[in-house]
Amino acid sequence: MKLQKLISKLEKHHKKKLDLSLGRTFNLLKKLGNPQDKLKNVITVVGTNAKASMCYSLKSILNQAGLKTNLYTSPHLLSYTERYIFEDKEIDEEDLIELLTDVEKTLGDDNATLFEILTCAFLKYAENFKDNINIIEAGLFHQFDSTNVFKENLMTLIGVIHNDHFQWLENKSIEGVIYEKTAKLLNSNIFINKQVNNEIRDKIEKSLEKNTSNKYFFGKDFNIAKFKNGFIQYRDHLGELVLPEPSILGDHQLYNISTSIAASRKIFNIKDENIINGVKNISLKARLEEIKSGKLKDIAGNNKLVIDGGHNISASFSIAKWIKNQNEEVNLIVGMMKDKEHVEFIKAFENIVNSITLIDIPNQDGAISKEDFKKKLDNSKLNLKLSNGIEESIKSLSKNENTIILCVGSLYLAGEILSLN
């Protein structure tokens, strides 16, 4: 409660939750002594999807090689402390309260959004471990995001880029999204993940033409393949590598992991054995994560309970692909925020799931109501149901045997499920 009260106080330092410009960030960083200029070994991670997967897979591989990391990600699932990893450990809540209190005092009466304050606080605290590998996940887009404050970096990882957050763009198209995410990338090394289609990949390549970085594209400079017998083979110019089954679900995660492998081999010269052990030990919450014990799992009975925070169109494609590879019947529980592409997201699940139960996301004023959600989908041929909450929706599906109950649509929903469980 103490941390949440402080967060609420910090939110009052700017009237807008989002305000895409960098002036306030640089003002606060200057007051803090420009910590961003003191950090070494910076890795920037951008994209619409796959950012967290690449961050955590790269972190796991680097850790196996004995390298220490600081990691900044957003949003969180249960606590703001999840966003702050230093020396490979999540910050203590009391330490975070002290850090944010000090940063607010430094800010004084100046304006800054909550995300800008949180980002500057991370950079200031990272000064204590400045020689570590600093993995920084961009927030919204990149060009005017408060993580875009470095003069140089080791490399950039580009995840899946797709249609999302059009409301913040003047050019409301995939070209507009690509521009915002790539226009201000530093000149160093850039590793580009597999994209939804070749057209988007080509648009990214064109957008990066004037960037003098060494560029490495999935499918051209590195690749990964999974064969029917479960055999997974990674390949780049350094040679082939046989990989174990990763600890995270979904074949799309192989592409994310392969991007991190390419970077770890090329930039850090990581040994094969450390890569293999890193892949085995990736830990990532709310990305096709199976809940194997707890209150909600008990309610689900003999059915698998899986959660995924995917909330945009490209995420729905990846989740749908995973569903098609399952042998069990799948029933969805879906809750989403108001500003998402609801109809397009759900369209990916037509004819591949048994039912879709719509719910409100608890404690989120920005969520679409289940009634409004259903109205948007009334012309579809989906088996739609409404439920009054997470527990009720899981209980209604628990009468089934040996099915998959898959909860999707928002990281906020995933966080509420983990909290309830």
C-alpha positions in Angstrom: 0.0 0.0 0.0 2.9 2.4 0.8 4.4 1.9 -2.7 1.0 2.3 -4.4 0.4 5.5 -2.5 3.7 6.9 -3.6 2.9 5.9 -7.2 -0.4 7.7 -7.0 1.5 10.8 -5.8 4.0 10.6 -8.6 1.2 10.4 -11.2 0.2 13.9 -10.2 3.5 15.4 -11.5 2.0 15.6 -15.0 -1.6 15.9 -16.2 -1.1 13.4 -19.0 -0.4 9.7 -18.5 1.4 9.7 -21.8 3.1 12.7 -23.4 5.5 11.7 -26.2 8.5 14.1 -25.9 11.9 13.9 -24.2 12.4 17.3 -22.7 11.0 16.4 -19.3 13.1 13.2 -19.2 16.4 15.0 -20.0 15.5 17.7 -17.5 15.2 15.2 -14.7 18.2 13.2 -15.8 20.3 16.4 -15.7 19.1 17.0 -12.1 20.1 13.5 -11.3 23.6 13.9 -12.7 23.0 12.4 -16.2 23.3 8.7 -15.0 22.5 7.5 -18.5 25.9 8.7 -19.7 27.7 6.7 -17.0 26.2 3.3 -17.8 28.2 0.9 -19.9 27.1 -2.1 -22.1 23.6 -0.8 -22.9 21.3 -3.0 -24.9 18.1 -1.4 -26.3 15.1 -3.6 -27.0 12.2 -2.2 -29.1 9.2 -3.7 -30.9 5.4 -4.2 -30.7 5.7 -7.8 -29.3 8.5 -10.1 -28.2 10.4 -7.5 -26.2 10.1 -9.2 -22.8 10.8 -12.6 -24.3 14.0 -11.4 -25.9 15.1 -9.5 -22.7 14.6 -12.5 -20.5 16.1 -15.1 -22.9 19.2 -12.9 -23.4 19.5 -12.3 -19.7 19.3 -16.1 -19.1 22.1 -16.8 -21.6 24.3 -14.0 -20.3 23.9 -15.2 -16.7 24.9 -18.8 -17.7 28.1 -17.3 -19.0 28.8 -15.5 -15.7 27.8 -12.0 -16.8 25.7 -9.9 -14.5 22.8 -7.8 -15.8 20.5 -4.9 -14.9 17.1 -5.2 -16.6 14.4 -2.6 -17.0 11.0 -3.8 -18.4 7.3 -2.7 -18.3 4.6 -3.1 -17.5 4.6 -5.3 -14.4 2.2 -8.0 -13.4 2.0 -7.8 -9.6 4.4 -5.1 -8.3 6.4 -2.2 -9.7 9.5 -3.9 -8.2 9.3 -6.4 -11.2 10.4 -3.6 -13.5 13.7 -3.1 -11.6 16.3 -5.9 -11.8 19.8 -5.1 -10.6 22.7 -7.6 -10.4 20.0 -10.1 -11.6 17.8 -9.6 -8.5 14.5 -7.8 -8.2 14.7 -4.7 -6.1 13.2 -4.8 -2.6 10.0 -2.8 -2.2 11.5 -0.6 0.6 14.5 0.2 -1.6 12.3 1.1 -4.5 10.2 3.4 -2.2 13.4 5.1 -1.0 14.7 5.5 -4.6 11.4 6.9 -6.0 11.1 9.3 -3.0 14.6 10.6 -3.6 13.9 11.0 -7.3 10.7 12.9 -6.6 12.6 15.3 -4.3 15.1 15.9 -7.0 12.3 16.6 -9.6 10.8 19.2 -7.3 7.9 21.1 -8.9 8.9 20.2 -12.4 6.6 18.1 -14.7 7.3 14.5 -15.6 5.0 11.5 -16.4 5.0 8.5 -14.1 6.9 6.4 -16.7 9.5 9.1 -17.1 10.1 9.2 -13.4 10.3 5.4 -13.2 12.7 5.3 -16.1 15.0 8.0 -14.7 14.9 6.2 -11.3 16.1 3.0 -12.9 19.0 4.7 -14.7 20.0 6.5 -11.5 20.1 3.3 -9.4 21.8 1.4 -12.2 24.8 3.7 -11.6 25.6 1.5 -8.6 26.1 -1.4 -11.0 27.2 0.5 -14.1 29.6 -2.2 -15.4 26.8 -4.8 -15.7 25.1 -5.5 -19.0 22.1 -3.0 -19.0 19.1 -4.4 -20.9 16.6 -1.6 -21.5 13.1 -2.3 -22.9 11.5 0.6 -24.6 8.0 1.7 -23.6 5.7 3.1 -26.2 7.4 3.1 -29.6 11.0 4.5 -29.1 11.6 7.8 -30.8 10.2 9.9 -28.0 10.2 7.3 -25.3 12.1 8.1 -22.1 14.4 5.1 -22.6 15.8 6.8 -25.7 18.4 8.8 -23.9 21.7 7.1 -24.6 24.5 8.4 -26.7 25.8 5.0 -27.6 24.9 1.3 -27.0 26.2 -2.2 -27.7 23.3 -3.2 -29.8 19.5 -3.0 -30.4 17.2 -6.0 -30.5 14.1 -5.4 -32.7 11.1 -7.6 -31.9 7.9 -8.2 -33.9 6.6 -4.9 -35.2 2.9 -4.7 -36.0 -0.2 -2.5 -35.9 -0.8 -1.1 -32.4 -1.2 2.2 -30.6 -2.4 4.0 -33.7 -4.1 6.6 -31.5 -0.7 8.1 -30.7 0.4 8.4 -34.3 -0.1 11.0 -37.0 0.7 8.3 -39.6 -1.7 5.6 -38.5 -0.2 2.8 -40.5 2.5 0.1 -40.1 4.9 2.5 -41.8 4.1 5.0 -39.0 4.8 2.3 -36.3 8.0 1.2 -37.9 9.2 4.8 -38.2 8.6 5.5 -34.5 10.4 2.4 -33.4 13.4 2.6 -35.8 14.1 6.2 -36.8 16.2 7.1 -33.8 18.0 3.8 -33.2 21.7 4.3 -32.4 24.5 3.2 -34.8 25.9 0.0 -33.4 24.5 -3.5 -34.0 20.9 -4.3 -34.7 19.4 -7.8 -34.6 15.9 -8.1 -36.2 13.5 -10.8 -35.1 11.2 -12.8 -37.5 8.3 -10.6 -38.6 4.6 -11.5 -39.2 5.3 -11.3 -43.0 8.1 -10.5 -45.4 6.4 -7.2 -46.4 6.9 -5.8 -42.8 10.4 -7.2 -42.7 11.2 -5.3 -46.0 9.7 -2.1 -44.6 12.0 -2.4 -41.5 15.0 -3.0 -43.7 14.1 0.1 -45.8 13.6 2.2 -42.7 17.1 1.2 -41.4 18.9 2.0 -44.7 20.5 5.2 -43.3 21.4 3.6 -40.0 25.1 2.5 -40.3 24.8 -0.3 -37.8 25.8 -3.9 -38.5 22.4 -5.5 -39.2 21.4 -9.1 -38.7 18.1 -10.3 -39.9 16.2 -13.5 -39.0 16.0 -15.8 -42.0 19.0 -14.2 -43.6 21.8 -14.0 -41.0 20.4 -16.5 -38.4 17.6 -19.0 -38.3 15.9 -21.6 -36.2 13.8 -24.7 -37.0 11.8 -27.2 -35.0 11.3 -30.6 -36.5 8.5 -33.1 -35.9 10.7 -35.2 -33.6 11.1 -32.2 -31.3 14.7 -31.6 -32.6 15.5 -27.8 -32.6 18.3 -26.5 -34.7 19.7 -23.0 -34.6 22.0 -21.8 -37.3 24.1 -18.7 -38.1 27.5 -17.9 -39.7 29.3 -19.3 -36.7 27.7 -22.7 -37.2 24.9 -24.9 -36.1 23.6 -25.5 -32.6 21.2 -28.2 -31.4 18.9 -26.7 -28.7 16.8 -28.3 -25.9 13.1 -27.6 -25.6 12.9 -24.2 -24.0 11.1 -23.7 -20.7 8.5 -21.3 -22.2 5.6 -22.4 -24.4 4.9 -21.5 -28.0 6.9 -22.0 -31.2 6.9 -18.2 -31.7 9.2 -18.1 -28.7 11.8 -19.9 -30.7 12.2 -16.9 -33.0 12.5 -14.6 -30.0 15.1 -16.9 -28.4 17.0 -17.2 -31.7 17.4 -13.4 -31.9 18.9 -13.4 -28.4 21.2 -16.3 -29.3 22.4 -14.4 -32.4 23.2 -11.4 -30.3 24.9 -13.4 -27.5 27.1 -15.2 -30.0 28.0 -12.2 -32.2 28.5 -9.5 -29.5 29.5 -11.5 -26.4 31.0 -14.7 -28.0 29.0 -16.9 -25.6 29.9 -20.6 -25.6 27.4 -23.1 -26.9 27.0 -24.9 -23.5 26.0 -21.6 -21.9 23.5 -20.9 -24.6 22.0 -24.4 -24.2 21.7 -23.9 -20.4 20.4 -20.4 -20.8 17.6 -21.7 -23.1 16.7 -24.4 -20.5 16.4 -21.8 -17.7 14.5 -18.9 -19.3 11.9 -17.7 -16.8 9.0 -15.6 -18.2 5.7 -14.9 -16.6 2.3 -14.6 -18.4 3.5 -15.7 -21.8 1.6 -18.9 -22.4 2.4 -19.7 -18.8 0.7 -22.8 -17.4 -0.6 -22.3 -13.8 0.2 -25.7 -12.2 -0.8 -25.0 -8.6 -2.8 -22.6 -6.5 -6.4 -21.5 -5.8 -7.4 -21.0 -9.4 -5.8 -24.2 -10.6 -7.8 -26.1 -8.0 -11.0 -24.5 -9.4 -9.9 -25.5 -12.9 -9.8 -29.2 -11.9 -8.5 -31.6 -14.5 -8.1 -28.9 -17.1 -4.9 -27.0 -17.9 -5.0 -23.4 -16.9 -2.8 -21.2 -19.1 -2.4 -17.4 -19.2 -1.0 -15.0 -21.8 -0.8 -11.2 -21.6 -1.0 -10.9 -25.4 -3.3 -7.9 -26.3 -2.7 -7.0 -29.9 -3.2 -8.5 -33.3 0.3 -10.0 -33.8 0.1 -11.5 -30.3 -3.3 -13.1 -31.2 -1.6 -14.7 -34.3 1.1 -16.3 -32.1 -1.4 -17.5 -29.5 -3.7 -18.9 -32.3 -0.8 -20.8 -33.8 -0.1 -22.4 -30.4 -3.8 -23.4 -30.0 -3.7 -25.1 -33.4 -0.9 -27.3 -32.2 -2.7 -28.5 -29.1 -4.5 -31.9 -28.9 -7.0 -30.7 -26.3 -10.1 -28.6 -26.7 -9.4 -24.9 -25.9 -11.8 -22.5 -24.1 -10.8 -18.8 -23.9 -11.4 -16.3 -21.1 -10.8 -12.8 -22.5 -10.6 -9.4 -20.9 -9.1 -6.4 -22.8 -8.5 -2.6 -22.4 -10.7 -0.1 -24.3 -7.9 1.1 -26.7 -7.2 -2.3 -28.4 -8.3 -3.8 -31.7 -10.9 -6.1 -30.1 -12.6 -7.5 -33.2 -9.3 -8.2 -35.0 -7.8 -9.8 -31.9 -10.7 -12.2 -31.5 -10.9 -12.9 -35.2 -7.7 -15.0 -34.9 -9.5 -17.5 -32.8 -12.4 -18.2 -35.1 -13.0 -21.9 -35.7 -10.1 -23.0 -33.4 -11.6 -22.6 -29.9 -14.7 -24.1 -28.4 -15.9 -21.0 -26.6 -15.0 -17.5 -25.6 -16.0 -16.2 -22.2 -15.8 -12.4 -21.9 -15.1 -10.7 -18.5 -14.3 -7.3 -17.1 -10.7 -6.8 -16.0 -10.9 -6.1 -12.2 -9.5 -2.8 -10.9 -9.0 -1.3 -14.4 -11.0 1.8 -15.3 -9.5 1.7 -18.8 -10.9 -1.8 -19.6 -13.8 -2.5 -22.0 -16.9 -3.9 -20.3 -17.9 -7.4 -21.2 -21.2 -6.1 -22.5 -19.6 -3.5 -24.8 -17.1 -6.2 -25.9 -19.9 -8.6 -26.8 -21.8 -5.9 -28.8 -18.7 -5.5 -31.0 -18.6 -9.3 -31.6 -22.3 -9.9 -32.1 -22.0 -10.4 -35.9 -19.5 -13.1 -35.4 -20.3 -16.9 -35.3 -18.3 -17.4 -32.1 -19.7 -19.2 -29.1 -19.7 -16.2 -26.8 -20.5 -16.2 -23.0 -20.4 -13.5 -20.3 -19.1 -14.1 -16.8 -18.9 -11.9 -13.7 -15.3 -12.5 -12.9 -12.2 -14.6 -13.1 -13.1 -17.2 -10.6 -16.7 -17.6 -11.9 -15.5 -17.9 -15.5 -12.9 -20.6 -14.6 -15.5 -22.5 -12.5 -18.0 -22.5 -15.3 -15.4 -24.2 -17.5 -14.2 -26.6 -14.9 -17.0 -29.1 -15.5 -15.1 -30.0 -18.6 -12.4 -32.7 -18.5 -8.9 -32.5 -19.9 -9.3 -29.3 -21.8 -7.3 -26.1 -21.8 -8.6 -22.9 -20.2 -6.7 -20.1 -21.8 -6.9 -16.6 -20.3 -5.8 -13.8 -22.8 -6.2 -10.2 -23.8 -4.2 -8.1 -21.3 -1.2 -8.2 -19.1 -3.4 -6.5 -16.5 -5.8 -9.5 -16.6 -2.8 -11.8 -16.3 -1.6 -9.9 -13.3 -5.0 -10.1 -11.6 -5.1 -13.9 -12.2 -1.6 -14.4 -10.7 -2.6 -12.2 -7.7 -5.9 -14.2 -7.2 -4.1 -17.5 -7.5 
